[in-house]
Amino acid sequence: MRPLDALAKVCGDVRPGEPAEGVLGVEPALVAAPENVTEAADVMRVAAENGLAVVPRGAETRLDWGAPPERCDLLVDTHRLDGLIEHAAGDLVAKVEAGLPMDRLAEKLAERGQRLALDVPLPGSTVGGTIATGAAGPLRSLYGTPRNLVIGLTIVRADGQIARSGGKVVKNVAGYDLGRLFSGSFGTLGLIVDATFRLHPVPAATAYVVCAVNGPEDAYDAVQTVLHCAVAPSAVEYIGHIGPGTVAVLLEGVPEGVAARARQTAELLGENAEIRETAPDGWGRYPDGTTLIDLSAPPPALRDLLTLLGPDIAVSWSGSGHGHVGLPAESTPDEVADVLGRLREALGRHRGGAVVRYTPEEVRGEIDLWGPIPALALMRRVKDQFDPDHRLSPGRFAGGI
């Protein structure tokens, strides 16, 4: 039986792929959109029986992250897996399907005065895609990333078996914390079907303290001042468009407390600081550019980072020690490689690193997207255990995983 016919017997939405659906230029032969966990498991089982390489797809907001797959026989689209399965408001827990967009989830949770404290820079991103890429915005400073907020996960393994961990099941599968393991796995370990999240109340009041800074030393001092004072910010961001940058601080809580902490923060930051009700331009967004570089290093690395980049390259930096650099469209492969190399050298002194999330095709083939990965041998062993035939998003992740 042809793979298309075999898939059509177990899934109600199966069709040939189209050129426009290519993953970084690799066209899928087939596309399947399962409606529930049973269909998802059957699709993955049929794929295993036919030796098909599988690439998951959510809303395509980050499908251009990482490397192109070595092949894409089957694109598994999660748009029909878009339900809020359970919202246990009293327990501050929600279980949601992987294809549900994060903004729709936020709307549903807000009806009960709660939120998933995971702000995602790209509108329309799905739950599954957000977990698979480990994406997070400014709130990561206080609440962390998906790996910190996922308390349960349902996945379908490469062979079509369903595995669950955490949440109400409590006991992990084979000793693995799947939420942490699958966060940032780029679809190489299994198909995420649903996730259970730890929630937080929507704050009664918020305020932003925004301060213009002039140069690396000024920016570093402002960020360190806030991080080492008692105002308890929910997020601290450096936003550097072309030219002078801005340090912005988000404060959340009860109205009286937020107002007092905002005044205290503004006094600490000096005469250039002002208190606003809304976020400044660029808050929680990736810097503009056709090449996006993801940065990680301890917060003190900010000074070296800004000194290296200068005022002509767009950058954002979180108080948690995570940031992004955007390089303009006219950047040549040599120029991207030069900036990337200098970033890795500078951040390496702080035990940090730089990873290229997306870049034009002509650049991608000339650079090392991932850089040094000390844990690569362990990652390959995990890949071998979860996907022994290497059929899941083959080649998408670091080291060709």
Summary of the structure (lengths in Angstrom):
residues: 401
radius of gyration: 21.8
end to end distance: 30.0
largest distance: 73.3
contacts: 1398
relative contact order: 0.12
helix: 33%
strand: 26%
